[in-house]
Amino acid sequence: MSSTITKLNAPLTQAFDSQPSSESQIIPTPTRNILTQQLAGFDTLTSALEYAAEGTTGYNFYDAKGNLRSVLAYSTLRQKARALAQRLSGFGLPRGERVAIIADTSPEFIELFFACRYAGLVPFAMPVPVNLGSHAIYVQQLRGMLLSSQASLALANNDYFNFLAEAAEETEGLKWVGTPGQLSQLPAKDITFQKNNPDETAYLQFTSGSTRTPRGVVITERALMCNLQGIVRNGLELQPTDRSASWLPFYHDMGLVGLVLAPMVGQISVDYLATRDFAVRPLQWLRLISRNRCTVAFSQPFGLKLCTLRVRESDLKELDLSCWRAAGIGAEMIRPETLRNFADKFASAGFDENAFLPCYGLAESTLAVTFSKIGQGSKNIQVDSKTLMDKKVAVRLQADGRKFNEFVNCGRPLPGHTVKIVDEEGQQLSEMMVGSVLVHGDSIMTGYYNNPEETNKALKPGAWLDTGDIGFLFEGDLYITGRRTDVIIVNGRNIRAQDIEELAEQQAEVRSREASAFGINDADGTTTIVLVIECRLTSVTERQSLTNRLQQLVYMAFGVNCVVELVPPHTLPRTSSGKLSRFAARQGYIQRTNLNDQLSAAESGDR
C-alpha cells in the first residue's frame, strides 16, 4: 500500500481559495437569506444543496481567538464540490465505493463530503486525535476504520496526513491516499452528473466506540433526508431568522447530521469553533452565540458542564444569550443537575432555561429519534429509587425523604417513527415499566457495513432497532435511564453505573473530576463492581481515607461491595466524540490488574 501514497515532499498549494489574513476582509454569510426557506421536498443531499446554493447563507469558521478565518457559502460549496467530484471521478471507481476523510473542522472536509456524493461515492468521517500523545492508538483506530470500510480512497489535511499515511501502510485495497490540495491538482474528468437515488448509501457513520469497537453504520439517502426533515421541521421548527453555532466535531453524528447537514437543508447560516478550541476555552462558543445572535446551538452535557466550570463570573457581563431559543442537549445521558447548574450560571447573561431542548438519538437511526417540545425547557420526573431498582418500574415520588432518581424528558418520536419498551423476552411493556428501548421508522440504518453478525444483533424482526438503551415511556414521552450495558447486575439486582458515578463525584476531593463504574465477572460467576475515579490527592493516608469512604458510601447506598481505584486527572479514556468510555475504562482496568487470564470468554463478550 505504501507505494500508492502521495508523499508530502514540498509545501502544497492550497486546494481552495486562500483567505485574507484580516477578519475585516472576510464577511460572514448573513442570517437573513434572499431565498425562500424550504424545509421539505428534498429526496437527496445534493438536491438539497442545489436549492440552498441559490441563496446567500452558508458555513463560517472561527479560530481559537474568535476571529473569522474562512467562509463557505452554500453557492461556493456547490461549485467546489462539483469540481472535486470531477477529480474523484478520474479514479474510475464504481458507484458506492467508500472514501475516508479525516474530519477536521474545516471547509475542506465539507467540500470533500459533498464531492463524494456528486461523484456517486460514499464518504465517511474519521476522527481527529483526541490526544496527540496517543499516536499508536490513533493510528490503530484509523487502520481499523479503513479495513472495515474497505475504503478505496483516503484523505487528510496536512496536519493529520502523516497519521493517515502510517495507518494506510498495512491496509489492503486503498488505491490512493493524499491531501485535499493534492486531489485538487489531479486532472478533472468531464462527466455528466447523475442524480443520486434515494435508496443509495449516502455515507457511513462510525459509532464513537463508547461501549464497543466502532462499526460503520450504513445510512441511505432516504433515511438521511427523512431524519433531516424531522429535525428541521418538527424538532427545531426552524425559522428564516435562525442562525446556528457549533463546536461539535464533524465526525460525530450530532455534529455532522445536526450541525452540518441540517443547517444546509434548512438554508440557514452556521458558525463553527473547532472542538479542540472549545475544550481549551468554552467561552468562545458562548461569545459566538452572543455576538452573532445565534438561535440554535447544541451540546453534549459535558460541554455544558465545561462552560459552567470554566467561564468566569467576570466574563458573564460581555454575554447576551437571550437570543438562544433552542439549546439542544443529547448524545449522552442527560443529568438534570447539569442543566440546572448551567441555567443558574448563565441566567445573568440572559440565558432562558426554557431554551433547553433535550432530545434522544443514535447513529443507527441517522441521528434523532425523539425531541422534547421546543420552548418548554427540561421537564424532569422523580421516581422512587428502590422500586426502580428492585421491580424495574418507575413510580413517581409521592413523599419527601425517600431516595429518588430524576430523569429528563427526551420527548416524543419524530413523525414516521415509533418507540416501544420491551422486556428481556421482547414483550412490549406498559407505561412506566423499565426495559429495552426499541425504535422503528424510516431513519433506521440498513445495517453495519460488512458486519452481518452485529447487524443481526441490532435489527430485530419487524425492522425494530435495538438501541442498547433502557428507559420507560410516560404520557407518550421517552425517559432514558441508562445503557443496558451500563446496568450492573449483582445478585439479581440492577444497579445503574451512573448512580455509582454520581455518588462518587459528589465528594469534595473529586468534585468536578470524572468517575467510571462497571462490573467485572469473576471466574466463579459473581460480579464485582469497580469504581475508577480521577483524584488529585497524593498523600497515601488521604487516598486510603477517600477509598474507604467511597466503598462505605456505595455499600450504604446500594448494599454491595466495590473495588475503588484512584487515578490521576485526565486519565479516564474518552471516545472520539468526547464522551467517557466505560468500555475502554473497563478494558484499561483489566489490563492494569492482569485480569485477562482470569476472565472467561463469556464474560469478555459482555459489552
ZAMARGU-4260 file (C-alpha; in steps of 0.2 Angstrom, whole numbers, plus 5000, padded with zeros to 4 digits):
<rodrens>
0) 5000/5000/5000 | 5014/5012/5004 | 5018/5014/4985 | 5001/5022/4982 | 5003/5036/4995
5) 5007/5053/4988 | 5021/5060/4999 | 5022/5077/5005 | 5039/5082/4999 | 5036/5101/4997
10) 5024/5114/5003 | 5007/5112/4994 | 4997/5125/4986 | 4980/5127/4994 | 4966/5116/4987
15) 4954/5130/4989 | 4954/5149/4988 | 4966/5157/5000 | 4958/5168/5013 | 4964/5185/5018
20) 4973/5186/5034 | 4962/5200/5042 | 4945/5197/5048 | 4939/5214/5041 | 4942/5207/5024
25) 4931/5192/5027 | 4912/5194/5028 | 4902/5180/5036 | 4887/5173/5027 | 4871/5183/5033
30) 4857/5177/5044 | 4844/5183/5033 | 4843/5174/5016 | 4837/5180/4999 | 4830/5163/4997
35) 4813/5157/5002 | 4815/5144/5016 | 4811/5127/5011 | 4811/5113/5024 | 4804/5098/5015
40) 4803/5090/4997 | 4822/5086/4995 | 4825/5067/4991 | 4844/5068/4992 | 4858/5078/4999
45) 4864/5085/4983 | 4846/5091/4978 | 4845/5100/4995 | 4862/5108/4991 | 4856/5113/4974
50) 4842/5123/4982 | 4852/5130/4996 | 4866/5136/4983 | 4853/5149/4976 | 4854/5159/4992
55) 4867/5168/5002 | 4869/5158/5018 | 4882/5146/5022 | 4896/5140/5034 | 4908/5151/5044
60) 4924/5145/5053 | 4931/5154/5068 | 4948/5152/5076 | 4953/5150/5094 | 4953/5169/5097
65) 4935/5171/5090 | 4941/5178/5073 | 4933/5173/5057 | 4946/5164/5047 | 4936/5157/5032
70) 4918/5157/5024 | 4910/5144/5013 | 4893/5149/5006 | 4882/5136/5000 | 4884/5143/4982
75) 4903/5141/4984 | 4901/5124/4991 | 4891/5118/4976 | 4904/5124/4964 | 4919/5117/4973
80) 4911/5100/4977 | 4906/5098/4959 | 4924/5102/4954 | 4932/5090/4966 | 4919/5077/4960
85) 4926/5078/4943 | 4944/5074/4950 | 4937/5060/4961 | 4929/5053/4945 | 4946/5052/4937
90) 4950/5036/4948 | 4937/5026/4939 | 4928/5019/4954 | 4911/5011/4954 | 4897/5020/4962
95) 4896/5016/4980 | 4915/5015/4983 | 4920/5021/5001 | 4931/5037/5003 | 4938/5040/5020
100) 4941/5058/5026 | 4949/5064/5042 | 4936/5076/5048 | 4944/5092/5055 | 4933/5107/5057
105) 4937/5115/5041 | 4929/5119/5024 | 4939/5106/5015 | 4930/5092/5024 | 4913/5098/5019
110) 4918/5101/5001 | 4925/5083/5000 | 4910/5075/5008 | 4898/5083/4996 | 4910/5080/4981
115) 4909/5061/4985 | 4890/5062/4984 | 4891/5071/4967 | 4903/5058/4961 | 4892/5044/4967
120) 4904/5039/4981 | 4901/5035/4999 | 4911/5046/5011 | 4914/5043/5029 | 4922/5054/5043
125) 4936/5048/5053 | 4941/5057/5069 | 4955/5069/5073 | 4966/5063/5088 | 4959/5067/5105
130) 4976/5067/5112 | 4991/5069/5101 | 5001/5059/5114 | 4991/5043/5109 | 5000/5041/5092
135) 4999/5022/5091 | 4981/5021/5097 | 4975/5034/5085 | 4984/5026/5070 | 4977/5009/5075
140) 4959/5017/5076 | 4961/5024/5058 | 4968/5007/5052 | 4953/4998/5059 | 4941/5010/5050
145) 4950/5009/5034 | 4949/4990/5034 | 4931/4988/5040 | 4925/5000/5027 | 4936/4993/5013
150) 4939/5011/5008 | 4946/5014/4991 | 4952/5032/4994 | 4958/5041/5010 | 4961/5060/5013
155) 4968/5071/5027 | 4974/5088/5028 | 4992/5092/5031 | 4990/5092/5050 | 4984/5074/5050
160) 4991/5066/5034 | 5006/5058/5042 | 4994/5048/5054 | 4984/5043/5039 | 4999/5038/5029
165) 5005/5027/5043 | 4988/5019/5045 | 4987/5015/5026 | 5004/5006/5025 | 4996/4990/5031
170) 4979/4992/5023 | 4975/4982/5008 | 4963/4989/4994 | 4967/5008/4995 | 4970/5015/4978
175) 4976/5032/4983 | 4980/5042/4999 | 4983/5061/4999 | 4978/5078/5004 | 4964/5089/4998
180) 4977/5100/4989 | 4984/5085/4980 | 4967/5080/4975 | 4964/5097/4968 | 4979/5096/4957
185) 4974/5080/4948 | 4966/5081/4931 | 4947/5084/4930 | 4936/5072/4921 | 4922/5078/4910
190) 4907/5070/4917 | 4888/5071/4917 | 4882/5072/4935 | 4870/5058/4939 | 4855/5061/4950
195) 4858/5051/4966 | 4845/5038/4970 | 4836/5039/4987 | 4840/5021/4991 | 4858/5023/4988
200) 4870/5024/5003 | 4873/5042/5007 | 4888/5039/5020 | 4894/5028/5033 | 4894/5034/5051
205) 4906/5026/5063 | 4900/5024/5080 | 4910/5033/5093 | 4915/5017/5102 | 4910/5022/5120
210) 4904/5004/5124 | 4912/4993/5110 | 4923/4993/5094 | 4917/5006/5082 | 4906/5000/5067
215) 4901/5008/5051 | 4883/5012/5051 | 4875/5012/5033 | 4864/5027/5031 | 4854/5029/5014
220) 4849/5045/5006 | 4831/5041/5010 | 4834/5038/5029 | 4845/5054/5030 | 4833/5065/5021
225) 4818/5058/5032 | 4828/5062/5048 | 4834/5079/5042 | 4816/5084/5038 | 4810/5079/5055
230) 4824/5088/5064 | 4822/5105/5055 | 4803/5105/5054 | 4797/5096/5069 | 4811/5096/5081
235) 4818/5113/5079 | 4803/5121/5070 | 4817/5131/5060 | 4813/5149/5055 | 4821/5160/5042
240) 4828/5171/5056 | 4838/5156/5064 | 4857/5155/5064 | 4867/5141/5072 | 4883/5139/5081
245) 4893/5123/5085 | 4909/5116/5092 | 4904/5098/5089 | 4916/5088/5079 | 4911/5084/5061
250) 4915/5065/5064 | 4901/5064/5077 | 4883/5060/5071 | 4876/5075/5080 | 4890/5086/5073
255) 4888/5080/5056 | 4870/5077/5053 | 4863/5090/5066 | 4875/5105/5064 | 4882/5102/5046
260) 4869/5094/5035 | 4853/5101/5045 | 4858/5119/5043 | 4861/5117/5024 | 4844/5108/5022
265) 4836/5122/5031 | 4846/5135/5022 | 4852/5144/5037 | 4870/5150/5041 | 4881/5141/5055
270) 4896/5147/5064 | 4909/5134/5069 | 4923/5134/5083 | 4934/5119/5082 | 4931/5106/5096
275) 4949/5107/5102 | 4947/5126/5104 | 4931/5124/5113 | 4939/5112/5125 | 4953/5125/5129
280) 4941/5140/5131 | 4922/5136/5130 | 4919/5154/5132 | 4922/5157/5114 | 4907/5146/5109
285) 4896/5157/5120 | 4904/5173/5113 | 4899/5167/5095 | 4881/5164/5101 | 4880/5181/5109
290) 4889/5191/5096 | 4881/5183/5080 | 4864/5182/5088 | 4863/5163/5086 | 4847/5155/5090
295) 4851/5136/5088 | 4866/5128/5097 | 4868/5110/5103 | 4879/5102/5115 | 4883/5086/5124
300) 4880/5088/5143 | 4899/5088/5146 | 4900/5103/5135 | 4888/5112/5146 | 4897/5106/5162
305) 4913/5113/5154 | 4905/5130/5152 | 4899/5130/5169 | 4916/5126/5177 | 4927/5136/5165
310) 4918/5153/5162 | 4922/5166/5175 | 4909/5177/5183 | 4918/5192/5176 | 4915/5185/5158
315) 4896/5185/5160 | 4895/5204/5158 | 4900/5203/5140 | 4887/5189/5135 | 4870/5191/5129
320) 4862/5174/5127 | 4844/5180/5126 | 4844/5175/5108 | 4847/5157/5111 | 4830/5149/5108
325) 4835/5130/5105 | 4848/5124/5117 | 4848/5106/5111 | 4855/5093/5123 | 4859/5075/5118
330) 4872/5062/5113 | 4874/5055/5131 | 4865/5053/5147 | 4857/5070/5152 | 4859/5073/5171
335) 4846/5086/5177 | 4859/5094/5189 | 4870/5098/5174 | 4856/5108/5166 | 4851/5117/5182
340) 4869/5122/5185 | 4871/5129/5168 | 4855/5139/5169 | 4859/5146/5186 | 4877/5151/5180
345) 4871/5160/5164 | 4854/5167/5169 | 4863/5184/5172 | 4869/5183/5154 | 4851/5181/5148
350) 4850/5163/5146 | 4832/5156/5147 | 4831/5139/5154 | 4815/5136/5143 | 4828/5136/5129
355) 4834/5118/5134 | 4829/5106/5121 | 4833/5088/5127 | 4832/5075/5113 | 4837/5057/5111
360) 4845/5049/5096 | 4859/5037/5090 | 4869/5035/5074 | 4859/5019/5070 | 4844/5030/5067
365) 4854/5043/5057 | 4853/5054/5072 | 4837/5060/5080 | 4823/5049/5087 | 4814/5060/5099
370) 4813/5079/5103 | 4805/5087/5118 | 4794/5102/5114 | 4803/5117/5109 | 4801/5132/5121
375) 4796/5122/5136 | 4813/5118/5143 | 4818/5102/5153 | 4804/5093/5160 | 4810/5080/5173
380) 4802/5066/5183 | 4807/5060/5200 | 4804/5041/5203 | 4807/5030/5219 | 4824/5023/5218
385) 4820/5006/5227 | 4805/5002/5216 | 4816/5006/5201 | 4830/4995/5206 | 4820/4981/5213
390) 4805/4980/5201 | 4810/4989/5186 | 4796/5001/5187 | 4796/5020/5188 | 4785/5025/5202
395) 4783/5044/5204 | 4789/5050/5220 | 4774/5053/5232 | 4783/5058/5249 | 4798/5068/5254
400) 4813/5059/5262 | 4813/5044/5251 | 4828/5041/5239 | 4824/5045/5221 | 4831/5045/5204
405) 4827/5060/5192 | 4826/5058/5174 | 4825/5071/5159 | 4810/5070/5147 | 4818/5067/5130
410) 4801/5070/5121 | 4791/5061/5108 | 4797/5052/5092 | 4798/5061/5076 | 4785/5059/5063
415) 4786/5041/5055 | 4795/5034/5070 | 4789/5023/5084 | 4797/5019/5101 | 4792/5004/5112
420) 4799/4997/5128 | 4802/4978/5129 | 4807/4966/5142 | 4821/4953/5141 | 4809/4941/5131
425) 4805/4955/5119 | 4787/4958/5125 | 4781/4975/5125 | 4779/4984/5142 | 4766/4996/5148
430) 4769/5014/5153 | 4781/5017/5167 | 4789/5000/5166 | 4808/5000/5163 | 4815/4990/5149
435) 4825/4990/5132 | 4821/5004/5120 | 4817/4999/5103 | 4814/5011/5088 | 4805/5009/5071
440) 4805/5021/5057 | 4811/5027/5040 | 4828/5034/5048 | 4834/5017/5054 | 4850/5011/5046
445) 4851/4996/5034 | 4864/4989/5045 | 4883/4989/5049 | 4894/4989/5034 | 4901/4972/5030
450) 4896/4966/5048 | 4880/4954/5047 | 4883/4947/5064 | 4882/4964/5073 | 4868/4969/5061
455) 4858/4954/5066 | 4860/4959/5085 | 4854/4977/5082 | 4840/4974/5070 | 4826/4964/5077
460) 4811/4956/5067 | 4799/4969/5060 | 4814/4981/5057 | 4815/4986/5075 | 4831/4994/5080
465) 4838/4988/5097 | 4846/5004/5104 | 4855/4996/5118 | 4847/5009/5130 | 4835/5006/5144
470) 4821/5018/5148 | 4802/5020/5150 | 4788/5029/5142 | 4776/5041/5152 | 4762/5050/5143
475) 4770/5047/5126 | 4787/5054/5131 | 4803/5044/5132 | 4814/5044/5148 | 4831/5036/5146
480) 4838/5028/5162 | 4854/5022/5156 | 4863/5009/5144 | 4859/4991/5145 | 4877/4988/5146
485) 4879/5001/5159 | 4867/4992/5171 | 4877/4981/5183 | 4868/4966/5189 | 4874/4960/5206
490) 4864/4945/5214 | 4849/4949/5203 | 4849/4967/5207 | 4850/4980/5193 | 4862/4995/5198
495) 4865/5009/5186 | 4883/5013/5184 | 4878/5032/5183 | 4871/5031/5201 | 4888/5025/5207
500) 4897/5038/5197 | 4886/5052/5203 | 4888/5047/5221 | 4907/5047/5220 | 4908/5064/5210
505) 4899/5072/5225 | 4914/5070/5236 | 4924/5086/5239 | 4941/5078/5234 | 4934/5073/5217
510) 4921/5086/5213 | 4922/5092/5195 | 4933/5076/5191 | 4926/5061/5182 | 4922/5043/5188
515) 4918/5027/5178 | 4909/5012/5186 | 4907/4995/5178 | 4905/4977/5183 | 4918/4963/5181
520) 4913/4945/5181 | 4924/4934/5192 | 4929/4916/5187 | 4915/4909/5199 | 4902/4919/5190
525) 4900/4933/5203 | 4900/4951/5199 | 4912/4964/5206 | 4908/4982/5205 | 4923/4993/5200
530) 4924/5012/5203 | 4938/5021/5194 | 4939/5039/5199 | 4950/5054/5195 | 4958/5062/5210
535) 4972/5074/5214 | 4976/5068/5231 | 4994/5062/5233 | 4995/5058/5251 | 4994/5039/5254
540) 4984/5042/5270 | 4972/5054/5262 | 4970/5042/5247 | 4966/5027/5258 | 4953/5038/5268
545) 4944/5043/5252 | 4944/5025/5246 | 4937/5018/5262 | 4924/5032/5262 | 4919/5028/5244
550) 4917/5010/5247 | 4907/5013/5263 | 4895/5025/5253 | 4892/5013/5239 | 4888/4999/5251
555) 4876/5010/5261 | 4868/5016/5245 | 4867/5000/5235 | 4871/4986/5248 | 4885/4980/5238
560) 4904/4980/5240 | 4915/4988/5227 | 4933/4990/5222 | 4939/5008/5221 | 4954/5013/5210
565) 4960/5031/5211 | 4969/5038/5195 | 4976/5055/5191 | 4966/5068/5182 | 4963/5067/5164
570) 4966/5048/5165 | 4949/5041/5161 | 4948/5037/5142 | 4935/5046/5131 | 4928/5042/5114
575) 4932/5052/5098 | 4917/5062/5102 | 4922/5067/5120 | 4911/5055/5130 | 4918/5045/5144
580) 4920/5027/5138 | 4916/5014/5151 | 4921/5000/5139 | 4939/5007/5137 | 4940/5011/5156
585) 4935/4993/5160 | 4947/4986/5147 | 4961/4998/5155 | 4957/4992/5172 | 4958/4973/5167
590) 4975/4976/5159 | 4982/4986/5174 | 4977/4972/5186 | 4982/4957/5175 | 4964/4950/5175
595) 4964/4945/5156 | 4969/4927/5160 | 4955/4926/5174 | 4941/4932/5164 | 4931/4919/5154
600) 4927/4921/5136 | 4908/4923/5140 | 4912/4937/5152 | 4923/4946/5139 | 4908/4947/5127
605) 4898/4957/5140 | 4900/4974/5132
</rodrens>
